[in-house]
């Protein structure tokens, strides 16, 4: 009987393993708003402790080169959902529209194959909070929302909720996962944090009181090798009225040195991460308690990067590394070795195809990204195509021009298609392998002339491949009589 019992136990274990292998994986997709690519997982800020996110990295993999196709909230989110560029899905700017309805979003595809889907948090496309297609459970807010005591739309009903937004969103994610024990799920837990105006939870407002943000190397650049618009914007400001007022005024050939004095609000931005980290820990603990942790693909990322003083900037938008790269980690033991660090390039338009392949679903033909499951499995280093970046000039801040860029593992070319090089708005070329901080513009270097031609051809190829189309807005200086 003892031997028989052992045999039965072994058969049951084997049957359970086979059953688990056939189970569809769950998906928990945690996203924050605005964060430097090296702020999490790379110990840039030694005072910022995020033990739960570190656990995610230690038990999963960190992707060091995850890029966003447009470094702006609404376009990036739409690209993640649809697997397409902003000129395809139509969300070129913030808070104007949702993705074109003919494009199937990956949660809609998951719904078709039996997943319970939830959007819990920031949507930030068309400027309303009403439910969108593709989700069995909907909880969101209008635009950027607020940090404290938000008004939420929960499945079509507006509810005033007391509390701190990050904690509220975590609570709702925990509830949804707890209530859906028998179906595969996909939860998009998309936080308001860490968007301005940066408001940490009350319990974290005094965290790391002695912390200092170190001066980045590119802060001290004089911008003599940069396009003219950057110097003009630094002197006169980026917004429409100031930009118009600066027309015809002299722009110096270089900028004077500026003392390093990072805004105190940047520390509050990092303090906002503490509640996010606690929330990740709560959800992982729940999944572990349910026995579903290892069968859940956990993704953490930011919707775009953030400058902590690099190139004398805050914010994002530009084609520099700090803006287009984002922190990104995944945990899924079936495909990823614990503690793995991946340097190959991947992009936000690749996330949808990857999730759908892991779920065993057919990827919609409209998606332009490529699955990086082979990268997870160690069968490929990164995406097969160079990374193509687009940013479309916004009317409210026309100083930042429409920008196209192509990036390979070694090189980056930044092109301003509607600006005049004769007026000093030169393109930029960087050899990232030797110049990772993008300090030396090689656009006029004879030694880099052949490489420049290669990059220009790669950019032309990408524009054709991804069906680039002209932007609806291009700044024109007003006539004097206007």
Secondary structure, 3 states (H helix, E strand, C coil): CHHHHHHHHHHHHHHHHHHHHHCCCEEEEEEECCCCCCCCCCCCCCCCCCHHHHHHHHHCEEECCEECCCCCHHHHHHHHHHCCCHHHHCCCCCCCCCCCCCCCCHHHHHHHCCCEEEEEECCCCCCCCCCCCCCCEEEECCCCCCCECCEEEECCEEEECCCEHHHHHHHHHHHHHHHCCCCCEEEEEECCCCCCCCCCCHHHCCCCCCCCCCCCHHHHCCCCCCCHHHHHHHHHCCCHHHHHHCCCCCCCCCCCCCCCCCCCHHHHHHHHHHHHHHHHHHHHHHHHHHCCCCCEEEEEEECCCCCCCHHHCCCCCCCCHHHHEECEEEECCCCCCCCEEECCCEECHHHHHHHHHHHCCCCCCCCCCCCCHHHHCCCCCCCCCCEEEEECCECCECCCCCEEEEECCCEEEEECCCCCHHHCCCCEEEECCCCCCCCCCCCCCHHHHHHHHHHHHHHHHHHHHCCCCCCCCCCCCCCCCC
